[in-house]
Amino acid sequence: MNQPNKKIIKLEDLSQNLDDSAVLCHGHFNIIHPGHVRYLDYARQQGTKLIVSIQGESSFLNSYRKHHFLDSERAAGVASLQTVDQVVLLGEGSLEDLIKVLNPAVLVLG
């Protein structure tokens, strides 16, 4: 998948088709900085497919929402990174919901 927009999927559209070495990372990724890149590079080394979940906009307090990009914009930024295979928009869902669907081999948290 070379086109970033083709890497992005919503939680409700996700299937359980993962190989045994899929790695899951999670975050809001409002502004991608060198620490995020190191985090994702490390996670990528832990398996053969890197899936990154993007925290939904509703998880931010109202007072902080004006300082954050939309989840679709944050997902596009993460999807543009070569190390990332798939980006999941959680929307109203949670990381726990995603883990139940994917059952990843590895969960890497920053």
JORABEL-V817190 format. One record per residue. N is the residue number from 1. RES is the residue in one small letter. PHI is phi in whole degrees, -180 to 180 (* if undefined). Layout:
BEGIN
n = <N,N>
res = <RES,RES>
phi = <PHI,PHI>
END
This chain:
BEGIN
n = <1,2,3,4,5,6,7,8,9,10,11,12,13,14,15,16,17,18,19,20,21,22,23,24,25,26,27,28,29,30,31,32,33,34,35,36,37,38,39,40,41,42,43,44,45,46,47,48,49,50,51,52,53,54,55,56,57,58,59,60,61,62,63,64,65,66,67,68,69,70,71,72,73,74,75,76,77,78,79,80,81,82,83,84,85,86,87,88,89,90,91,92,93,94,95,96,97,98,99,100,101,102,103,104,105,106,107,108,109,110>
res = <m,n,q,p,n,k,k,i,i,k,l,e,d,l,s,q,n,l,d,d,s,a,v,l,c,h,g,h,f,n,i,i,h,p,g,h,v,r,y,l,d,y,a,r,q,q,g,t,k,l,i,v,s,i,q,g,e,s,s,f,l,n,s,y,r,k,h,h,f,l,d,s,e,r,a,a,g,v,a,s,l,q,t,v,d,q,v,v,l,l,g,e,g,s,l,e,d,l,i,k,v,l,n,p,a,v,l,v,l,g>
phi = <*,-92,-91,-54,-65,-81,-85,-94,-142,-86,-53,-69,-99,-82,-108,-92,-81,-119,-82,-73,-122,-75,-115,-117,-121,-143,176,-95,50,-64,-128,-79,-123,-55,-64,-64,-63,-64,-59,-71,-62,-61,-61,-59,-71,-87,-168,-103,-136,-106,-113,-119,-98,-109,-61,-69,-60,-67,-78,-87,-63,-51,-67,-100,-60,-68,-100,-121,-75,-61,-62,-66,-71,-65,-64,-63,-64,-68,-65,-75,-78,-63,-73,-93,-92,-152,-123,-112,-84,-77,58,-85,-77,-124,-60,-61,-60,-65,-61,-63,-75,-84,48,-66,-69,-138,-117,-113,-117,-80>
END
